[in-house]
Amino acid sequence: MKTTPYFERRILDRPDIRWEWVERVIRRPVRRHRQRDGRIRCWGYIEERDMYLRVVILEDGETVHNAFFDRDFSE
């Protein structure tokens, strides 16, 4: 899976996010939403943290742009 330079910089500030979780959310999201700019938001529940992780991928469907725990998400 590819990543953007933005993601590579931001993930350094988020050592609590594991790459395996990012991949899991992309493969099996509980919700997906395409933004107007073409980017795709994916949410997945991370049982180990009891939180939802939001992963933003580019319109190509494979390049990870951002990932963070979304405290406001509810299924």
Buried (B, 14 or more C-beta within 10 A) or exposed (E): EEBBEEBEEBBEEEEEBBEEBBBBBBEEBEEEEEEEEEBBBBBBBBEEEEEBBBBBBBEEEEBBBBBBBBEEBEE
